[in-house]
Amino acid sequence: MKNEIEIQTKCKVFCGDFDLLIKLHSKYNYIKYLENFDYIRLPKTYLFNNKNEVLEFINKNTKFDYVLKPEFSRFA
């Protein structure tokens, strides 16, 4: 993907590999990565793809405490 952007825009993209960036900056993927370590306690994490999925989850889990965050954001 990075190469495609560089070819299409004729600009150099100065960042690491996109797969690594997604692994480390996606809250969902980062939690999934940390699940490989038994000594780290993690919150139960779900990934929603649209508003309807969020509403469906909330309606089915009325007694569940939860925090909703964007997958990619800073300071959330």
DRENDO-1510 file (C-alpha; in Angstrom, 1 decimal, always signed):
<recs>
REC; n; res; u; v; w
REC; 1; MET; +0.0; +0.0; +0.0 .
REC; 2; LYS; +2.8; +2.4; +0.9 .
REC; 3; ASN; +4.5; +1.7; -2.5 .
REC; 4; GLU; +1.1; +2.3; -4.3 .
REC; 5; ILE; +0.8; +5.7; -2.6 .
REC; 6; GLU; +4.3; +6.7; -3.6 .
REC; 7; ILE; +3.7; +5.6; -7.2 .
REC; 8; GLN; +0.4; +7.4; -7.5 .
REC; 9; THR; +1.4; +10.6; -5.9 .
REC; 10; LYS; +5.1; +10.6; -6.9 .
REC; 11; CYS; +5.9; +11.5; -3.2 .
REC; 12; LYS; +8.1; +9.7; -0.8 .
REC; 13; VAL; +6.1; +8.4; +2.2 .
REC; 14; PHE; +8.3; +8.6; +5.4 .
REC; 15; CYS; +6.9; +6.1; +7.8 .
REC; 16; GLY; +7.4; +2.5; +8.8 .
REC; 17; ASP; +5.7; -0.5; +7.3 .
REC; 18; PHE; +1.9; +0.0; +7.2 .
REC; 19; ASP; +1.3; -3.5; +8.7 .
REC; 20; LEU; +3.4; -2.6; +11.7 .
REC; 21; LEU; +1.7; +0.8; +12.1 .
REC; 22; ILE; -1.7; -0.8; +12.1 .
REC; 23; LYS; -0.6; -3.5; +14.5 .
REC; 24; LEU; +0.7; -0.8; +17.0 .
REC; 25; HIS; -1.9; +2.0; +16.4 .
REC; 26; SER; -5.1; +0.1; +16.0 .
REC; 27; LYS; -6.5; -0.3; +19.5 .
REC; 28; TYR; -8.2; -3.6; +18.5 .
REC; 29; ASN; -5.1; -5.1; +16.9 .
REC; 30; TYR; -2.9; -4.0; +19.8 .
REC; 31; ILE; -5.2; -5.7; +22.3 .
REC; 32; LYS; -5.2; -8.9; +20.2 .
REC; 33; TYR; -1.4; -8.8; +20.1 .
REC; 34; LEU; -1.2; -8.4; +23.9 .
REC; 35; GLU; -3.4; -11.4; +24.4 .
REC; 36; ASN; -0.3; -13.5; +23.6 .
REC; 37; PHE; +1.1; -12.6; +27.0 .
REC; 38; ASP; -0.5; -14.4; +29.9 .
REC; 39; TYR; +0.7; -11.9; +32.6 .
REC; 40; ILE; -1.1; -8.9; +31.1 .
REC; 41; ARG; -4.7; -8.3; +32.1 .
REC; 42; LEU; -6.8; -6.9; +29.3 .
REC; 43; PRO; -10.3; -5.6; +28.9 .
REC; 44; LYS; -12.7; -7.5; +26.8 .
REC; 45; THR; -12.5; -5.8; +23.4 .
REC; 46; TYR; -14.9; -5.8; +20.4 .
REC; 47; LEU; -14.5; -4.2; +17.0 .
REC; 48; PHE; -17.6; -2.7; +15.4 .
REC; 49; ASN; -17.7; -1.8; +11.7 .
REC; 50; ASN; -20.7; +0.4; +11.7 .
REC; 51; LYS; -23.2; +2.2; +14.0 .
REC; 52; ASN; -25.8; -0.5; +13.7 .
REC; 53; GLU; -23.4; -3.1; +15.2 .
REC; 54; VAL; -22.8; -0.7; +18.1 .
REC; 55; LEU; -26.5; -0.2; +18.7 .
REC; 56; GLU; -27.2; -3.9; +18.5 .
REC; 57; PHE; -24.4; -4.6; +21.0 .
REC; 58; ILE; -25.7; -2.0; +23.4 .
REC; 59; ASN; -29.3; -3.3; +23.2 .
REC; 60; LYS; -28.2; -6.9; +23.9 .
REC; 61; ASN; -25.8; -5.9; +26.7 .
REC; 62; THR; -27.9; -3.5; +28.8 .
REC; 63; LYS; -26.1; -4.5; +32.1 .
REC; 64; PHE; -22.7; -4.5; +30.6 .
REC; 65; ASP; -20.3; -1.6; +31.5 .
REC; 66; TYR; -18.4; -0.5; +28.4 .
REC; 67; VAL; -16.3; +2.3; +26.9 .
REC; 68; LEU; -16.6; +3.1; +23.2 .
REC; 69; LYS; -13.5; +4.4; +21.4 .
REC; 70; PRO; -12.5; +4.9; +17.8 .
REC; 71; GLU; -10.1; +2.2; +16.6 .
REC; 72; PHE; -7.6; +4.8; +15.5 .
REC; 73; SER; -7.3; +7.9; +17.6 .
REC; 74; ARG; -4.9; +9.6; +19.9 .
REC; 75; PHE; -5.5; +10.3; +23.6 .
REC; 76; ALA; -8.8; +8.3; +23.7 .
</recs>
